[in-house]
Amino acid sequence: MSTSVCVASGALFFVKPIRSKNYVTLMDPFQEKYGDKVAAVLFIPALLGDILWVACILGALGGTISVVMDISSALAVCVSAAVAIVYTLMGGLYAVAYTDVVQLSLMLVGLIGTRPATAPPARTNKAKPA
């Protein structure tokens, strides 16, 4: 819920001014207002956050692949990282976007496919004889 509120408020208040000034990144307004040194310092937490996020994603993906394919976790993480790097280098951010669409579609198919197994049993209103 909080992510939705943040995205909606960002879209309402910040998109128009950022696009009108032709900023490329979200750090550009800070760099313009406070200078290069402050922007460089503010870049550090963003970089650390991205590094930790990628580590979490690769760890989760490696853990899943290691269970499904019965291989070591370290090998699964390395293979996952290599695949992600290769398709990003080959197709750029469009490859990442298309991969996200494919992944979300497969998740939707999987969720719909598991629905019958997770549905509660049908209730019957059989009257008991008195």
Backbone hydrogen bonds, N-H to C=O, Kabsch-Sander energy under -0.5 kcal/mol:
donor,donor_aa,acceptor,acceptor_aa,energy
5,V,1,M,-2.0
6,C,2,S,-2.3
7,V,3,T,-2.6
8,A,4,S,-2.5
9,S,5,V,-2.6
10,G,6,C,-2.4
11,A,7,V,-2.3
12,L,8,A,-2.2
13,F,9,S,-2.4
14,F,10,G,-2.2
15,V,10,G,-1.1
18,I,14,F,-2.0
19,R,15,V,-2.7
20,S,16,K,-2.4
21,K,17,P,-1.3
22,N,19,R,-1.3
23,Y,18,I,-2.1
28,D,25,T,-0.8
31,Q,27,M,-2.4
32,E,28,D,-2.4
33,K,29,P,-2.3
34,Y,30,F,-3.0
35,G,30,F,-0.6
35,G,31,Q,-1.3
39,A,35,G,-1.7
40,A,36,D,-2.3
41,V,37,K,-2.0
42,L,38,V,-2.6
43,F,39,A,-1.2
44,I,40,A,-0.7
44,I,41,V,-0.7
46,A,42,L,-0.9
47,L,43,F,-2.6
48,L,44,I,-2.6
49,G,45,P,-2.5
50,D,46,A,-2.2
51,I,47,L,-2.4
52,L,48,L,-2.5
53,W,49,G,-2.4
54,V,50,D,-2.5
55,A,51,I,-2.2
56,C,52,L,-2.3
57,I,53,W,-2.5
58,L,54,V,-2.8
59,G,55,A,-2.3
60,A,56,C,-2.5
61,L,57,I,-2.7
62,G,58,L,-2.9
63,G,59,G,-2.4
64,T,60,A,-2.2
65,I,61,L,-2.7
66,S,62,G,-2.5
67,V,63,G,-1.5
68,V,64,T,-2.5
69,M,65,I,-3.0
70,D,66,S,-0.8
71,I,66,S,-0.8
76,A,72,S,-2.1
77,V,73,S,-2.3
78,C,74,A,-2.3
79,V,75,L,-2.6
80,S,76,A,-2.4
81,A,77,V,-2.6
82,A,78,C,-2.4
83,V,79,V,-2.5
84,A,80,S,-2.3
85,I,81,A,-2.5
86,V,82,A,-2.6
87,Y,83,V,-2.5
88,T,84,A,-1.7
89,L,85,I,-2.6
90,M,86,V,-2.3
91,G,87,Y,-2.0
92,G,88,T,-2.6
94,Y,91,G,-0.7
95,A,91,G,-0.8
96,V,92,G,-1.2
97,A,93,L,-2.4
98,Y,94,Y,-2.9
99,T,95,A,-2.4
100,D,96,V,-2.3
101,V,97,A,-2.0
102,V,98,Y,-2.3
103,Q,99,T,-2.7
104,L,100,D,-2.7
105,S,101,V,-2.2
106,L,102,V,-2.5
107,M,103,Q,-2.3
108,L,104,L,-2.2
109,V,105,S,-2.4
110,G,106,L,-2.5
111,L,107,M,-2.7
112,I,108,L,-2.5
113,G,109,V,-2.5
114,T,110,G,-1.8
115,R,111,L,-0.6
115,R,112,I,-0.7
118,T,114,T,-1.4
118,T,115,R,-0.5
119,A,115,R,-1.3
126,K,124,T,-0.8
127,A,125,N,-0.5
